[in-house]
Every structure is written in C-alpha cells, then in structure tokens.
Amino acid sequence: MGQQGLERDLVDAAVYERATQRFRDAKIRMPTFAELAEPARISDDIEGRLAAVDPDAPDPLNLFRVHWFNDADRRARASVPQHLVLPTSLTGVEAPIIVALGNRFPMIAAHKVLAAYSCLAPRIVTGQFDPIEQRAIWPSTGNYCRGGVAISRIMGCRGVAVLPEGMSQERFDWLDQWVADPSDIIRTPGTESNVKEIYDKCAELAQDSANVILNQFAEFGNHLGHYLVTGRALEAIVEAQRPERPDLEVAAFVSATGSAGTIAAGDWLKDRYGAKIVAVEALECPTLLENGFGEHNIQGIGDKHVPLIHNVTNTDLVVAISDVATDQVLAVFNTDAGRAYLSGRGVPAALIAELGSLGISSICNILAAIKTAKALDLGPNQAVATIATDGAAMYQSELDKITARDFPGGFDGVAAAETFGRHVLGAGEDHLLELTRTDRDRIFNLGYFTWVEQQGIPLAEFEARRDQGWWRDLRSLLPVWDEMIDEFNDRTGANAPS
Ligand SMILES: Cc1ncc(COP(=O)(O)O)c(C=O)c1O
C-alpha cells in the first residue's frame, strides 16, 4: 500500500504507451481538474456532443459530467451547482445550511465518482496504470467502488469492487449490472466500519502485480480533487447567494469523513472565507472524538482509523451523530406522514420535494451542521456549508428495515413529530469537540497505528503531514497533473474539440 499517487513525472513509459493506446481506441478524452472545477471551461464542442449522451451510460464523454454543475436531469450544465438552502423551519437554527447535491453526478448518482476519477487520472498520466493488462481495485464501503467500476468500464478494463457484505442492497444491485464478471465484486466481512478488513483483502490482492489498488484512503488525488473541484463548487454556490445576502459569511464546512476526501473542500473554504472545518463521524464509532470503535449504519463513513489523506491539523471541530438519528430522520424525509408534518411546520413545498436528494450520510451532515450552528452560536448571515453525497434512492431497502424495526405500528404524524423533535430540534451541543492543538495532535497521532505500523508508510512521510506547509505544497500537483492530462489527450487525439 506504499503508493499514494504523489508522482509528478512519468513512472513507466511502456505502461503510459499502453494507456494512450487504449484511450485512443476507446475514444476517451480526460477532463482536467480545472475543467471539473469550472465546467464553463469545457469546450462547446464537447458540451454539444454530451447533450446526446445518457448520464447513466458508460460513455467516455460522461467523464465531462464528473462535476457539481449538472442540472436536475443531469443532462445540461447548470450555471450554479444544484443545492438546497435549509431554512429555520427545517433546522431550528437561524444560520442557513447550504447543501450541495451529489445525486446530480453521472453514472452512480453520487459524488464519489469524482473521487474515483481523481485517484485514477494521475495514475494514468504518470504511467502507473495499464488498462490493457491490469485490473483496477476499488476498496470502499460502497459509492467509491461504484464510481471506480463505472470508470473502469468506460476504460474497457476490469474494475473490482471491494466492499463489506453488509452494505445496502441497492449498492450490490447496481454493481451486479456494471461489473464485467460477478467475481469482480468482493465482499469483505462486516459492515460500514470494517475498513481494516478491506485493507487486508487489498493487501492480498496486491500480491498479484496485475492488480492496482486505488486506495481512496491514501491516494492524495482524492484529497486534491475535492479541494479544488468541490471547494470551487461550494464557493460558486455561496457567491450565487450574494445578491440576496450580501453579507453572507461561511462560518463552517461540515463533512462526515469516510476516506476524508470531501473534507478537503474545507481547506479551500477556510482559505477563501475563514470557514471552520468540521469532521463528522458516527456516535456508535467515535474514533476521532474518543479513539473509539463500533458498528453503525451511516453508510459511507467507515471508521476506526484516520485516513492518510485527512488534513487533521487543519480540522477545527469534531461532531458525532447517532445512526438512530440518521435512520429515523430518513423516515421523516421519505414518508408521506413525515412530509405532511414538515409541510405543517411551514417547510416550503419545493424543499420538501427535494428531500429525497438526501441519503443517510447527507442527513448526518445536516444534523452535524445544526449542532455546529448551535455550538458556534451562528446567526442568519453565517452559513454552514455541507454536501449531500448521495440521495435516498440508495436506501429504500434500509428505510423498510428502519420502519419495521423502529416504528412497528407504522410511521404516522405522531411518529414524524416526535422523531423531528428529538433528532432535529433537539440536536444539542453534546458529542462535539472544538479542537485544541493537543486534540489535533491526539487525532493525528492515532493515524500512526494504521499507516506506519500496519500499512508501512515511512515515518517521515507520515509526520510531514502534521505541517500545513506540506498540504499547501501538495496543491502544486494539480496544475502539473492538468498539464500531463492535456499532453495525454494530445497524444490520444480522442474526442478532440473540432
Ligand atoms: C454515502 C457516503 N457518504 C459519505 C462518504 C464520505 O466521503 P469521503 O470518503 O469523501 O470522506 C462516502 C464515501 O464513500 C459515501 O459513500
């Protein structure tokens, strides 16, 4: 697992040559990170051709939709990323909570296809992945491996999903339809927080040089992609509020961490607006808060470790949310009784109609944003920004289990009111820590056991990440990779703008 996708030069010319050949034959043009951050830079020619492409098809042009600016039907480009601004009637706090919607991404209707592309693209253009001879291995708790399998299919190479057997049925149904062979879905023991079991399986697969492990927890492409592409998208959303809210501040950016890729957008928002960065985890597995461990159902935020790509010493708060809260609020947002109750509270109809865009971890982010707003005593001009990784479509089977388990008499208006009162209006300042320098170091140090002891990362490389200067230098990779992507595209000539 030593490789971390940090190369800025060609590593293997023969591998690079084979990748160019495959991309030329399959007519795959790669978008640059700058294009994904600001899709207005994508040529009109490509935009025009994209109009005829189904957003859920394994079509190479869909790589040019791996950004936040897709319209509600995901076909056309929106001038501002699709988002919700949650009002007091839905949150109980004055601070507006801004949520960017990840279910507008192509192929998997979740933003993790961006992480998959961000990990793979640098590998391709530095000659570290051979799509003709090698298999791409995507370790994940669900959405990243779907994104990876989608991109592998576009490349015409074998993509292997490694995920815990306990993840939602919808994820497995999707994978069944996309993998080249059923053996390309590898189920590891456990559920959401069993990430170590995923690492162990990857270590076994890595013995075979035909397998390339694209480990999102350790690939800095994941961090950098979100820093620029997600960070810039959130900035565009904030700036779009200016005409109505000229004094709007971005007080915090909230992100439940799985691989800790998304939270890198907080680094962007901190530089731009001074936003505090809030890392969120499941209360049932409070690794950052208490060095804790445990099982939970907030799918996508696997835990019991601190990812190598988490910029821990730039994190300001840690918040834990119970999966009882996320499960039950999912029921409020996705049942007739829940929606009727919210309507009675004065939540606008247009917003209620969009609540299906919020999956379990998205609800987790929103609950953590509410707790943050309370802890920081934020007012109406102090926004909390966050994202919705995926929508509720991935969790219908979970919803059925939750209602049978927690509301055996049925989910009615009383259940909706009680659930909302308990988990949303009642969200308090508990299980929340404003980090001191000692707290940051404690969390940073916890990563030692995974990365240095277990996964063999050299101590000096591990330690370097304590310093913010290291992370600032890291960003210089983005323009380097973009130049390499341009050169790669020139060589393949694929889908060149006419
Ligand atoms: C549903 C869901 N929510 C949240 C996350 C966490 O995002 P990140 O891995 O960028 O920290 C993931 C990651 O796979 C996810 O699938």
Ligand as a Chemical Component Dictionary entry (heavy atoms), coordinates in Angstrom:
data_LIG
# 
_chem_comp.id                   LIG 
_chem_comp.type                 NON-POLYMER 
_chem_comp.pdbx_formal_charge   0 
_chem_comp.three_letter_code    LIG 
# 
loop_
_chem_comp_atom.comp_id 
_chem_comp_atom.atom_id 
_chem_comp_atom.alt_atom_id 
_chem_comp_atom.type_symbol 
_chem_comp_atom.charge 
_chem_comp_atom.model_Cartn_x 
_chem_comp_atom.model_Cartn_y 
_chem_comp_atom.model_Cartn_z 
_chem_comp_atom.pdbx_ordinal 
LIG C1 C1 C 0 -22.713 7.876  1.164 1  
LIG C2 C2 C 0 -21.374 8.429  1.537 2  
LIG N1 N1 N 0 -21.309 9.432  2.413 3  
LIG C3 C3 C 0 -20.135 9.971  2.805 4  
LIG C4 C4 C 0 -18.943 9.499  2.320 5  
LIG C5 C5 C 0 -17.674 10.098 2.830 6  
LIG O1 O1 O 0 -16.989 10.841 1.878 7  
LIG P1 P1 P 0 -15.410 10.874 1.894 8  
LIG O2 O2 O 0 -14.962 9.482  1.577 9  
LIG O3 O3 O 0 -15.033 11.825 0.830 10 
LIG O4 O4 O 0 -14.974 11.284 3.254 11 
LIG C6 C6 C 0 -18.969 8.455  1.403 12 
LIG C7 C7 C 0 -17.725 7.895  0.894 13 
LIG O5 O5 O 0 -17.699 6.869  0.247 14 
LIG C8 C8 C 0 -20.202 7.905  0.990 15 
LIG O6 O6 O 0 -20.278 6.909  0.108 16 
# 
loop_
_chem_comp_bond.comp_id 
_chem_comp_bond.atom_id_1 
_chem_comp_bond.atom_id_2 
_chem_comp_bond.value_order 
_chem_comp_bond.pdbx_ordinal 
LIG C1 C2 SING 1  
LIG C2 N1 SING 2  
LIG C2 C8 DOUB 3  
LIG N1 C3 DOUB 4  
LIG C3 C4 SING 5  
LIG C4 C5 SING 6  
LIG C4 C6 DOUB 7  
LIG C5 O1 SING 8  
LIG O1 P1 SING 9  
LIG P1 O2 DOUB 10 
LIG P1 O3 SING 11 
LIG P1 O4 SING 12 
LIG C6 C7 SING 13 
LIG C6 C8 SING 14 
LIG C7 O5 DOUB 15 
LIG C8 O6 SING 16 
# 
